[in-house]
Amino acid sequence: MNTNDKTISVLNHLIGISKDGQKGFANAAEHVKRPDLKTVFSEYSKKCASGATELQALVTNLGGDAKSDGTVGGALHRGLVDVKAAVAGHSDLAVLEECEKGEDVAKKAYSNALNEQIPQNIRDVISRQNTEVLEHHDKVRDLRNAARATATQ
């Protein structure tokens, strides 16, 4: 696989991950009760969509066909969020726990992408998006921890 094809493959994988995040956070926003969580998840969904669009433009500029949907694993995870939320009575804690798992997947995907031999201009975009993924993860983790503390009181 030549460098261009490898770069397109890496970008398309991240597009799938970003689309998963977009759909997953939108799904989470629908299931939580707290307005502040709805706002956070809606904002993160929009950021994931924007990130996917940016990556799609890079693929197009490289002459590739940009992925337009998420991953099979992401679809399965969203289904799991729906089931867990239903079983837990749509508890905010259950949704937060599943969102954190989704962000763990995104963290790993971006870390792996940054270990690939890709052009510097594309690495810069991935690195910036990785920073956002890490921020999303940490915020979701902190919200989950706060929800756990409240649930045990």
N, C-alpha and C positions, 0 to 999 in steps of 0.2 A: 504494500500500500504506500503510495507516495505521500509526501508531506501534506499536500493540498487535500487529498482524500482523507487522510488521518484527521486533519483539522476540521473538516466538514463533519466527520463522524463524531468527534468530540463535541462540537457545537450542537449537532442534532440531538445527542444524548442530553445535553444540558437544556435544550429547548423542551424536550419531553419532561425533564425534571421540573422546569419552570412552569410548564402547563399543568403538571400535577399539583404544584404549589398553588397556582391560580385557582384551580377547581377545588382543591382541598380546603383552602382558606375560605372560599366562598361557601362551601358546604358547611364548614365550621360556623361561619357567621349565621347561617340559617338555624343551627342547632343550639347555640348558646342562648341563655336567658339574659345575662347581664349586658346592658347597652354598651359599656366600655369595651367588652370583649367583641361584640358585634362590630364596633368601630375599628378596633385593631385588626381583626381578621379581614374585614372589607378592604382596609388600607393595604394589608399584606397581599391580598389577592390581586389588587391593582398593580402593586410593585412587581409581582411575579409575572403578570401579563406584559408589563413594560419591558422587563428583562428578556422575556421570550421574544418579543418583537425586535429588540436590539440584536439578539443572537441570530434571529432569522435573517435580518439584513446583512449580517456578516457572511452567513452561508450563501446568500444570493450574490453578494459581491465576489465571493470565491468561485462563482459559477455552479454552485450546487443547488440541489432541491432541498429547501428548508422543511423540516418536520412541522406539522401543523397541529399535532395532538400530543397528549400525554403518553405515559407508559402503561403497560398492562398492570404492572405492580402498583402504580398509582391509582388506577381504577379499582383494583382489589382493595387497596388501603381505604379509599373513600367509602367503599361498601362496608368495610369493617367499622369505620367511624359511624356510619348510619346504624349498624346493628348495635354497637356498643352504646351509642347515645340512646337508642330506643330501650335497650335493656336497663340502662342506668337512669331511665326517666329523663333523658336528654340533660344529664348533669353536666355542668360546665367543666367540672374536674375531668370527667371521662373524655370530653372533647379536647381539652387542653393536653391530656396525656397522649392522645392520638396525634395531635398536631406536632407535639415534640418528636414523636417517632418519625413523622414525615420529614421534619427538619433535620433529623439525624441522617436520613437518606440523602437529602440535598447537600448537607455538609460533606459527606463522603464523596458524592459525585463531583463536587467542585474541587475538593482536595485532589482527587484522582486526576481531574482535568489539568490542574496546575502542575502535575508531575509529568505531563506529556510534553513532547517536543513540538511546540506550536509557535507561530510568529509572535513577536513581542507585542505588537499592537492588539492582537487578539488575547494574549495573556493578560494585558492590562485591563481589558474589559472583563474577563473572567475573574481576575483578582478583585476588581471593584464590586462585581456582583457577589463574589464570595464573602466580602465584608458585610454586605447586606444580609446574606443568608445566615451568617454567624450572629448578627444583631437580632434577626428574627428568632433564631433558635433560643438565644439567651433570654429574650423578652418572654417568649412562650414558656420557657423553663421557670422563670421567675414568677410568672402568673400562675403556673401549675403549682409551684411550691406554696404560694400564698393561698391558693384554693385548698390545697391539702391541709394546711395549718387551720384554716377556717372550718374545714369538714371534721377535723378531729376535736374541735372545741365543744 
